[in-house]
Amino acid sequence: MRIIVRNLKNMMCLFGVAVLFAGCGSLFRQPENPLELAARAEVQGVISLLSNQNRELKNYKGIGKIQVRQNQATRIDERIAWVASGTAKINIVVLVSGHPAIKMASDGKWFYYYEVREGKPFYKKIPASDDNLKRITAIPVKTSDVIHLLAGRVPLREHHSAILERPTSGKGYVLVLKRRWWGVTEKIFLDETKSRVYQTEFYNRSGSLVYLARFNEMQTIGGYQVPALLSITDGDGTDLELMVNRYWADVDVSSSMFVLNPPE
């Protein structure tokens, strides 16, 4: 019984010390000055603006041309069509000589991949959380990122802090998102008005670039600013360019559009 009481007293003492130090930390912490408060408000304003870009654009589709080059050698140069809904549903078809050769889809729960081959077609179904478009793009681009980019939106990575700074070029601004124990997770490049994004970069835990996406040209469709020319690169010799020939906003979709059944 004495041992239990002694351990309880020790625990109470440790708790009291922890509370005391926490109180001292807040007591001696310097209050933010007006410039710091203004900078924080500005950053939050930019993030809010980016979060709400084309927010009302739910369903859209388009057709265009995709080119993928590895070390300057052309890997893919074909027609492409897509339809997307929300932030998790998409269906992409790559056409070769006018015929669907590669199909990819995600209904938010499953990711489907179908490829025409000599003999038996290749079919794969995996959890949507594990998907990316590396099989076609040669770059590990997340499907959710593609959905955002095609809708003219910027994917925002999870972060614990954010700062707004000038790039080395001195033109425009860079919104830097950081995660605790990770470092920089994303850099978003904006124009002088801090309202138009022209490039975003994604980084891994080691600080290496995973890939960057650039809005080379934009167009207005149905009141939305969406890409007319989009490029993605891993910075290591692989480049993707998507030229949008036609784009439709606020289209009708059905859940069956985002499911690929196995070949019979």
Secondary structure, 3 states (H helix, E strand, C coil): CHHHHHHHHHHHHHHHHHHHHHHHHHHHCCCCCHHHHHHHHHHHHHHHHHHCCCCCCCEEEEEEEEEEEECCEEEEEEEEEEEEECCCEEEEEEEECCEEEEEEEEECCEEEEEECCCCCCEEEEEEHHHCCCHHHHCCCCCHHHHHHHHCCCCCCCCCCEEEEECCCCCCCEEEEEEECCCEEEEEEEECCCCCCEEEEEEECCCCCEEEEEEEEEEEEECCEEEEEEEEEECCCCEEEEEEEEEEEECCCCCHHHHCCCCCC
